[in-house]
């Protein structure tokens, strides 16, 4: 009698497992919308910073996900090269607890795609929930 109960149970488990696998395969085919930038575009003179994304610490940081920090694209619409300086604030629970600076000379009509890894110790890396550009300076050469 017990053996007769095990066979239908196995068939039921196999059927349920097949349904779960099919559902996850269909879900994987759905087009996922890209995440919106975490900060609006910033324009300072003829420099525009866009596609600004903040990355906080996750279990996949450094493996499949970026390290904590900030990425974006700076475009120089000036007639000559420009030194671009970005001041980045690191925030945890809405409060700024540290900052960093990243800079680059950008040629005219060129993009600078940047990624600034947060220079923080282990505890502060976990505390950082948002990186945000708080100041843009541009100096023409």
Beta strands, then each sheet from edge to edge (+ up, - down):
strand 1: 42-44
strand 2: 47-55
strand 3: 69-76
strand 4: 82-92
strand 5: 95-106
strand 6: 110-117
strand 7: 130-140
sheet 1: 1+ 2- 3+ 6-
sheet 2: 5+ 4- 7+
end
